[in-house]
Amino acid sequence: MSYGLQVVNDSGAISLDSEYARLCVFHKGTYTSGASVVFQNIVDTQEPPLVFIRPPNNGSLIQMGVLLEGSAGAWTGVTVTGGPVHSGNIFVAAFSSKPLATYGLRMWGADGKQLFDSGTQAAVFTRVMQNWTYTHSTQSGQGLITNWYSIPMNYSLGDYLMLNNGTMPMMGGNNESRRTGLQWDFPASLIRISVTTVSNPIYFRLQAVFCKILS
């Protein structure tokens, strides 16, 4: 930055910069799969907000998906999909901010967009994992090939898994859409993902992204 405000923590990492928006929390609470969660604060970004969940370790294998409610500029809620029915903690964040504090610090960028408000909690990405292990493939009666991958899961760190990228369609090199499925396998201490399409390459490097709320 050439001018403005920059806050650096004890480790030398930039915590706040007047040229860049922080990842701020718009909603936090609990969820039950299949039930709508209404946001505490409407997310007014054009891009969809990021959804992070932390289900309890109940010793089962759960399927996970995400269905956002509302539209660009007014995201109002989310439904965590998948079965069997499961519940846990959730928070929703976006690279934006809301004017919530009655006193403290509020900051805007050069374009007039609010970047920070001291009444809004910030979130930070903790780790990104993409060292997936290919386990096996199956083929449906219609000829669709599903590849399965897994990655070790350390659940003791207290962070949350982002659902957005793990449940969105992927485009293959042959321009065919690939459908993804995300699973949390507690008995095996793994996160699993499946990729389904007609012609399915084994190569797979999608990131599993984790995040936590700053206290």
C-alpha positions, 0 to 999 in steps of 0.5 A: 500500500502507498498510503492508508492504514496497515496493521501488522501482528507480532508475527509480522503478518498483515492483519488489516490493510486499507486496500484489501477487504478482510474475510468477515463473519456475517452469520455463526451458529448451528445447523441441521442438514436439510433445514434452512439457516437464516443469516443474522446479517444479509450478505450484500456481495455479488459473489456468493458467501463462503460457508464453513461447517464443523459437524460433531464427530459422531462416528458416522459417514456424512454426505455434505452439500450447500444450497444458498438462498437469496441472490447476488447482492442479497444472500439471505440464508443457506441449507446444508444438504446431504445425509444421513441427517447431521448437525453441527456448527456453521459460520458464513463469511464474505470479503465485505463488512457491515456497519455494526459497531456503535464505537471503534474502527470502521474503514472504507476502500478507495471505491467507497466499499466498507472493508472493516468494522470493529463490531464484525468478527474476522475469519482467517484461513488456517490450511489448504490440503490437496494431497488427495489419494485416489482410492477406486472407481465405479461405473454406473449402468449409464456408463458414468465413471465415478472416481473416489479420493480421500485425504487424512483429517485431523479433527483436533485443530478446531477449524471449519471445512469450506463447503463451496468448492467441494460441492460445485461442478468441475470442468474437465479438460475434455469440456465435460462437466464433472459432478462432485460429492463431498463426504466426512468419514469420521470412522476412517478419519478421512475427508472423501470426495467423488467426481463423476462424468463420462470420461474421467481423468484420475488427476485431481487437485481440488483444495480442501480449505479450512478456516476459523473465526478470530477470537 
